[in-house]
Amino acid sequence: MNRMSLTERQIKAALEQALPLYHDRVCFEWNDGVVTLNGTVEDEEIKRLAETALSKIAGVTSVIDNLSVGETDVPDNLKKEIIRQLKGKMEIPADRIRLCITPKTIEVRGTVKWNYQKKAALEIIDALKETRAVLDYLVVDNALNTMLRKEDILEVIRAHDRITSEDINVIVNGSNIIIVGSVPDIAQQQLAQKIVQEIPGVGNVRNALLIH
């Protein structure tokens, strides 16, 4: 599982220390020395505190401040419940997902390995959003999927609760995949092929699943 880099953890810790009441309403992106801040805070002084705290971190060369000033009244338990449910799904790398919640929006940022992880995370957030709009900036990093592994493909298939996956296996030959084994019905046979075809990096898929 991919985790936050040392610098990302330092940024997160610095925001939590500098903005104890507002850090959960501030999202950041870290890219080659540049930290970009998004979200909503109460006043300009809080924006200044955030920038000052981040500028002291080794490796941070500049801070892009996209923070807006406005209403910040957000129920504390909302983010906690979203995170609790994300962590409750083993297939979701919750430590790679960052939330920025305002009275009107939920901004979702971070990087995951698979499309199904992104979909599962957004489904949880969508169910809990209340009247807020969900702003999806969650990235599926294709660079993480350049080498297809049998274990990863089976993991994707098993993550879908509409498939009885105990008797499914795959044969991997470069970007070409053969799905073998058996499923109870044609709907699961077709769904298994659709799931595999949507995996980044997959080329040709041969469906050799039997129906038992």
C-alpha angles and dihedrals in degrees: 000000000000115000136192115283120244091258092049090052090050091051091049092048092047092053092048091052097043096041107031092164099038110031092101089059094053124080125192138198120204119203127160097324096323122109117198117198123205132174140064130295134177102248147352093267091064090052089053092050091053094050093046093050093050095045089064094061116103110246096026106118100172143001122220108205112209092155116134126211116232148090112349102176102135125153108254093218094059096073091040091055093047091050091046091055093044090053090047091065108075092201093059117083093218092178089064094055124084126193129203112188126192129168089268107028147034111210114202119199137165141078130279132181102229139038091232090058091054092046093049092049094049091048090057093047092046091054092053101037096098105193096339124115115238113228107202115208094146110135129212103212108218090188088072090059102050092114113050114215128194091230093054094049092049089048090057092049094047092051090071112086092201092069128075094217104174092100098040124105135165137216115213123204108170105294093342119097132193116196112210137176129054143292132189099250147008093258091063091043091056094041092053091055092047091051094051093046090056094056110109112252096022115132121176119010122199114195109211095160115140124215114231 
